[in-house]
Amino acid sequence: MSGLGETADGEWAVYVCERNAHGWELCGITQGTQHVWGDTYWFELRLGPAVRLNFWGNQVLIRSDKPC
């Protein structure tokens, strides 16, 4: 499954949507975000007991967010 989500910051193209033992994982690339973030990033959104959002740029982890 794949799709495209639009936000005020650009588009988030989802290329991988998988369910595993811990929940769901959505992976893709941001598009049109250069004007806000200065770059385009690969992202991993993990939904389940340990929610996490990771941003990758050129094979380097740029940022990792999780709920408080």
Buried (B, 14 or more C-beta within 10 A) or exposed (E): EEEEEEEEEBBBBBEEBEEEEEEEBBBBBBBBBEEEBEEEBBBBBBBEEEEBBBBBBEEEEBEEEEEE
